[in-house]
Amino acid sequence: MKKETIAAISTGMSNSGIGIIRISGEEAFDIADRIYRGKDTIKDADSHTIHYGHIMDGEEIIDEVLVMVMKSPRTFTGEDTVEIDCHGGTYVVRRVLETVLRNGARAAEPGEFTKRAFLNGRIDLSQAEAVTDVINSENEYALQSSISQLKGSVKNKIINIRNEIIYNTAFIESALDDPEHISVDGYGETLKLTLQQIADELNNLISSADNGRVIKEGINTVILGKPNAGKSSLLNVLSGHERAIVTDIEGTTRDILEEQIRLGEVSLNVIDTAGIRNTDNVIEKIGVDRAQEYAKKADLIIYVVDASRMLDENDEKILHLVREKNTIILLNKSDLDTVITENEIKSKAGEDTPVISVSAKEEYGIKELEDKVKDLFLKGKISFNEQIFITNARQKTALEEALESIKKVIQSIDAGMSEDFYSIDLMDAYESLGKITGESVGEDLINEIFSKFCMGK
């Protein structure tokens, strides 16, 4: 069945130096030749070459362009592809696209180029999802993790596990069909060892999902402290602009302020909360209650202490709240005469709790904060290394389903059940893992996944 040829603008719609219109499909070269005037025709051009000329609307020159020619199957979509590089003004880019559409192409849907790459076998579903993750990356670690998946890290791991499962399933089925020549005596224990190894691999992938979320979405960070400790001043310094109102009046911040901040190579989803203290003010009390709730769910707590004032019952309440959490304590207002020492605060918070002297007003100590967050992110409970990280909730669910099926097979082996019971659950695990690569998903799910992609990709 002949597919429609699609086209879309693949660059952002704002005035820029260059704009790109991408065309993909069986008629891509014919459509390009109808509107392109240059030394050579597009259809006769060698693959992966660039040609100078003009885009014409009838006899009218729309723009001076470079046209890239890529012949199937060595293209992103696996189809004949043309990319028109024109000047990046929003009007001229739209004019070029309109001319392409009038000459036989259809406007691409969001993510349709990547969808065709998937359907044509150029990439699997995990790689397709990594494409949009690369586009949406907010920090270096998110980018590197997405590129790793785009290169096939998740795909290759899942293929290896599925191959192991299907091999053992095929052996069991063959033995059941031909018991005279293929024996399964003692096979259960051999299979159990293999499945335990697979279960460990699945567990590791599932366990990586929390870190994967942090990598992809950023560290959910809550700034805590008693009123007038300098929390809002810190938020303003980190964000680089006056995000929060700062006054000498205690309790200025009563509602929750949220800001996404890039701290070096790490992204922080920062929440500045109301100062925690006992209060009879109904509105302020709501803010304090919200601060405590956010703190319970945070990946990281930055506890801002006013080092120029003695600790009081409000600090004691915060110290109790942050125990057993990833916490960095900032001794703020260190530009003033301080009355709280690092040793004093560590004796209450724990010797392993990082404590940094800072001044939000003078903006020093911020680099040390950045290094400490990065240190926690790289080496502590929030970790990042060369292992594979699952950053997709759909993939995590599929892994959990596969693990549950593998556990059922192990239980069947321990219970001494016959081998035909093994095959049922093994195939369930195989199918669950196929959801990650896209081999076991329906058309509706595929359409839903690609509908979330940006236009032109």
N, C-alpha and C positions, 0 to 999 in steps of 0.2 A: 504494500500500500504506500502510495506516494505521500510524503510528509510535506506540509506547508513550509515554505521558507520564511524564517522569522527575522525581525530586525528590531534594534533598540539602541538608545543612547547609552553608552557604557561609562560615561564620565559624569561627574556631578553637574547639575544644572545651575551653574553660576558662571559669570564671565571669567574666563581663564585663557591661558595661552593656547590650549589645544582642546579639541573635543573629539570623541571617538564614537562612530556609529558602527555597530557590529551587525553583520548579516550572516546567517547560517542556514544551509539547506541545499537541496538539489539544484535550485534555480539561482543560487547566490551569484554565480559568475554571469549568468544571462542578465540578471537584474542590474548588476554593476555595469555591464557593457552598454546597457540602454541609457545610462546617465553619465558615464565617464568618458571624457575625451582626453586622450594622451597619445604617446608614441605607439604603444602596443594595446591590443585588446586584452581584457582581463582573462578571458577564457583560454587564450593561447599563451599566457604567461607561465613561467616556471613557478612551482610551489615555493612558498616562503621567500618571496621577493617583494620589493616595494617599488611602486611606480608613481611618477609625478604627472599631474595633469589637472583637469578641472571637472567639477560636477556641474552638469547642465540640466536645466529645466526647460526642455525644448531648445530654443536658441539662446536662452538667457543663461549667462554664467552665474552660478550661485556662489562658488568659492574655489579657491586654489587649494589643492589637496595632495596628500600622499595616500596611496591605496596599497594595503598589504594583502597579498594573495596567499591563501593556505588551502591546499588540496587535501581531501580526505584520503586516508583515515588519520593523518598526522596533524590533527587539530584538537582543540579542547573538547569540542562537541563530537568529534569523529566524523563530521560532515564538512563539505566544502564551505569555507568561511572567507569572508571579505571584511576587512576593517578599514573604514574611511577616516583618516586623520585630517580634520579641517580646523579652521580657526575656532577658538573656544567661546565666542560670543553666543549667548543663549538663543538669539534669533537665528543666526546662521546655522547652528546645530539643528534646531528644529526644522528649518527649511530643507536641510539635507535629508533628515529622516523622513519628512513628508514626501519628498521626491522619491525616495526609496520605496515607501509604502505604495505610492501611486503607480509604481512600475512593477508591482507583483508580489511584494513581501507583505507579511502580516505582522502587526505589532506584537512583540514578544510579551508574554506574561511574566510577572516577577519570578526570577529563578529559572526561567525556561531553558536558558543556555546550559546551565549546570544540570538541569533535569535531563536534557538530551545527552549530556556527557555520561550520566548515570545509565540511562536506558540503552545507550549504545555501547556500554561496557568499558568506557574509558576510565571510570572511577567507580568505587562502590559507595554505598550510602554513608558510611562513616567519613569518607573523604569529602563527599558532597557537603555534609554538615560542617566539616572543617573549613570549607571555603567561606561560609558566612561567618564562622568564628574568626578567621583571619581578618576579614573586613571590619568586624566589630571589636577587635582586640584593643584593650585600653592600656596595656602595659607590656613590657618585654617578655615576661614569662608567659602571659596569655598568647602572645604572638608565636613564641617558640613552641609551645605546646600544640597550637593549632597547625603550625607548619609540619610538626612531627606527625600529626594525624593525617595531614594532607599528603604527606609522603608515604603513608600506608602503615604507620606503626600499629594502630588499632586493628586495621584490616588484616595485617600479617599475623598478629597474635590470634585473632579469632579464626582465621583460616587454619592455622596449625592445630588449634584445639578441635575444630570441627573435623579435620582430617583424621585425628586420633579417634574421635567418637565414631565416625562412619566406618573406619577400618574395623573396629571391634564389633560394630553392629553387623557388618557384612560377614565377618567370621562366624558369628553366632548363627546368622540366618543360613549360611552355607552348611554349617554343622547340623542344623536341624533338618535341612533338606537332604543331606547325604551323611547320615550318622555312621554308615559302614566305613567310610574313608576319612572322615574328619571327626576326631574325638574332642569332647569338651570336658573330659575328666580333669579335675583340678583347675579348670580355666577360671572359675569364679574368683579364686584367690589372686591369680595373675591379673585379672581385670580389676580387682579391687585396688591393687597397688597403683595401676594406671589412673583410676578414677580419683583416688586420693590426691594424686599429683595434680590432676585437672582441677579438683575442688580447691586446692591451694592457690592455683593460678587465678581461678575465678574470684576467690576471696580477696586476693591482692588487688585485682582490678576494681572490685566493688569498694574496697577500703580506700582506694585512690580518689573516689568520687568527691569526698569532702574537700580534699586538697584541690581537686580539679575545679570545684565550684569557686574556691578562693582564687585560683589562678585566673579563671575566666571572668568572674563577676567582681572580684576585688575583695579585700578584707573588710568585713562588717565591723566598724570601729566605733566605739562609744566613748566620748569624752565625759568623764565624771569629775566631780569636785564639789566642795561646798560653795556657797555664794561668794562672788567676788574673788575667786581664786585665780581667775585669768583664763577660764575655759574658752570664752568667746574671742578673747584676744588671740589665743592659740589658733582657733579655727580661722581667723582672719589672716594670720601669718601663713598658715599651711595652704590656704586657698589662693593667696596672693591678691585678695581684694577684701573690701569691707563687707563681709557676708553677714556678720552679726553686729548688733548695736552694743557698744561698749560704754559703760558709765561707771562711776564710783558707787552707784546705788545698788545695794544688794538685791538680788532677785529680779534683775532686769530681764534675763532670759527665763521665760515661763513656758513657752511652747518649744517643740522640737525643731531644730534646724538641721537640714541634711545637705551634704555637699560631697561630690565625688572629687577626690584629690589624687593626683599622681605624685607619690613620694619616691623620687628616684625611679627605680624599675618596678615599684609596687603600686598598685591602685588601692586606695582606701575609700570605702563608703562611710564617710564620717558623719556621726550624729552628735551634735552639741546639745546637751541636756540642761534642764533647769538645775540650779544648785541644790544639792541635797542637804536639807536641814529640817528640823521640826518647825512647822508653821501652822498657824490658824487660818491663813488666807486660803480660801477654797480653790481659787484658780492656781495659785502657786503649788498647792498640795497635789493637784492633778498632774502638774508638770513633774513634780518629784516622783510620784507613783509611776509615771511613764518612763522616767529615767531609769528606775530600778528594773522595770520590765525589759527595757531594751538591753540593759547590762546583762541580764540573764541569758539573752540569745546571742550576744556579741561574740565574734571571733577574737577580738582584741579590745582591751580596755586601756585607755590612756587616763590615768588618774592624776589630775592636776592638784598639787598641794601648794598653798600659799606659804612659802618658806619664811615669810616675815611674821607669821602669826603662829602661836602655839597650837598643837593639835587639840581638838575638842571632841565632844560626843558625836558630832556630825562626821568627823574624820573616822572615828571608830566604827560608825555605821557603814561607811564606804569601804573601809578595810575588811569588814566582815563580808560585804557584798562581793568583793573582787577576789577573795580567796578561791583557789582552785581554778582561776581563770587566767588566760594569757594576759598579763598586765604589765604595762610600763608606767612607772611613777615619775612624774616630772616635778621637781622642786622649783616651782616658778617664783618669779620676783627675786631671783638671785642677784640682781643688780642692787638690791636694797640690803639693809642689815638683816641677816637671816638668824632665825632662832631654832631651826630644825636641821639636824644633820642627816647625812645619808645613813649612818649607822643606826640612828634612832628609828628612822622609817623602816629600815630593813628588819630591825628587831621585831617590828609589829607585822610587817607584810610577808616576811620570809627572806632568808639570806639569798635565795636564788632570784628574787624579784629585781629586775633592772631598775635602777634609780639614776636619773639624769638631772643635773642642775641646768636650768634654762631661764631665759628672760624673754617672754613673749613681746614685751615692750621694746627691748633692745634687739630682739630677733637673734639671740645667740643660743646655742645648744640644739638648734633645729637639725643641723647636720648629724649630730650624735643620735638624735631621735630617729632620723632616717636610717642610719647604720644599724641601730638596734632593732627596728622593725624588720629590716632586711635580714638581719641575723636570725631573728625568730622565724622568719618566713623560710629561710634556707635550711636551718639546722634544727629548729625546735619542733614543737607539735605541728606548727604550720610549716611544711617542708616542700622543697622542690629539688628534684635531681633529674637524672636521665631516664627514670622509669616512665612508663606510660601512665597518663592520667586520663581518667574518664571524666569528661566535662559536660556530658549530656545526660539528662534525666531519663530519656527514653532508652539509651544504651544501658544505663545502670539497671533499669527495670528488667531488661532482657537478660542481663547477666544474673540477676537474682533468680529469675525463672529457671535459667539453665542450671544454676547451682542446686536449686531445690530438686530438679529432676535427677541430677547426678547423685544427690544424697539418697534418693529413693532407690536407685540401683544398688548402692552400697548396702542399704537396709535389706533389700531383697537377697543379696549375696549372704549377708549375715544370718538371715532367716532360713537359708538353705532352699530358697525357691528355685524353680526351674528356669533355664536360660531364656525361654521365650518371654518371661516377664522383664528380663533385662532390656530387651530390644525396644519395648514400648517406651520406657522412660529415657533410654538413650536417644531415641529419635525425637522425643519431646525436647531434650536438651539441644540437640542438633538444630531443630527448628527455631528454638528461642534465640540461639546465637546467630542464626540466619537473619533475624530481624535487625541486627546491628549492621550487617553488610548489605542488607536489602534483598537478600535472596528469599526471604519468607515474609514479605510484607505485601499488603494489598494496595490496589491503585489509589484508594481513598487516602490512606496514610501517606503515600508518596506525594499526592497532590497537596496535602496539608503541610508537609515538611517544606516543599519548595515554594509554597505560597508565601512563606515568611522571608524569603530572600529579597534582596533589593532588585529594583528594575535594572535590566541590562546585564545581569549576572547569571 
